[in-house]
């Protein structure tokens, strides 16, 4: 019985860490507004959400000039971080 409980807890933990793809309409308005203000030329990012360090984050991903970009925001629209990678 104990090993089943351990397995259940492990699977629950893993599922909480998995990134979930979102449609734009399901991203909180505060997050969308903050993104649009910070990146006005990006019109159609791909959105996802995941828990990082116990907190929910919304991440926008987009490509521009052969590079891949990501920007993360919390649920209230506060900017967390951004990254850039060279495209493939």
C-alpha positions in Angstrom: 0.0 0.0 0.0 2.8 2.4 0.9 4.5 2.0 -2.6 1.2 2.9 -4.3 0.9 6.1 -2.1 4.5 7.0 -3.0 3.8 6.4 -6.7 0.7 8.5 -6.5 2.5 11.4 -4.8 5.3 11.2 -7.4 2.9 11.3 -10.3 1.0 14.2 -8.7 4.3 16.1 -8.3 5.4 15.4 -11.9 2.0 16.5 -13.3 2.3 19.8 -11.4 5.6 20.6 -12.9 4.5 19.9 -16.5 4.1 22.9 -18.7 0.5 23.4 -20.0 -0.1 25.0 -23.4 -2.8 27.7 -23.4 -4.9 29.6 -25.8 -4.5 33.3 -25.6 -8.0 33.8 -24.2 -7.2 31.7 -21.1 -4.3 33.9 -20.2 -5.3 36.4 -17.5 -5.9 39.9 -18.9 -3.2 41.4 -16.6 -0.6 39.1 -18.1 -1.7 39.8 -21.7 -1.6 43.6 -21.0 1.8 43.4 -19.4 3.1 41.4 -22.3 1.7 43.7 -24.9 3.1 46.8 -23.2 6.6 45.2 -22.9 6.6 43.7 -26.4 4.2 45.7 -28.6 5.5 44.3 -31.9 4.7 40.7 -31.0 1.2 39.9 -32.0 0.7 36.2 -31.6 2.9 34.5 -29.0 2.4 30.9 -27.9 1.3 30.8 -24.3 1.9 28.2 -21.6 1.7 28.0 -17.8 3.6 26.1 -15.2 4.6 26.2 -11.6 8.1 27.4 -10.8 9.2 27.3 -7.2 5.7 26.8 -6.1 4.3 29.8 -8.0 2.3 29.9 -11.2 4.0 31.5 -14.1 2.7 32.4 -17.6 5.2 32.1 -20.4 5.0 33.6 -23.9 7.2 32.2 -26.7 7.7 33.7 -30.1 10.2 33.9 -33.0 11.7 36.9 -34.6 14.7 37.4 -36.9 15.7 33.7 -36.7 15.8 33.8 -32.9 13.5 32.3 -30.3 12.3 34.4 -27.3 10.5 33.7 -24.1 9.1 36.0 -21.4 7.6 35.0 -18.1 5.0 36.8 -16.0 3.2 36.0 -12.7 -0.6 35.8 -12.5 -0.8 39.6 -11.8 1.2 40.5 -14.9 4.5 41.2 -13.1 7.5 40.6 -15.4 9.7 37.8 -14.1 12.4 37.1 -16.8 13.1 36.9 -20.5 15.5 34.8 -22.5 16.7 34.6 -26.1 18.1 31.7 -28.0 19.5 31.4 -31.5 17.1 29.8 -33.9 17.9 26.4 -35.5 
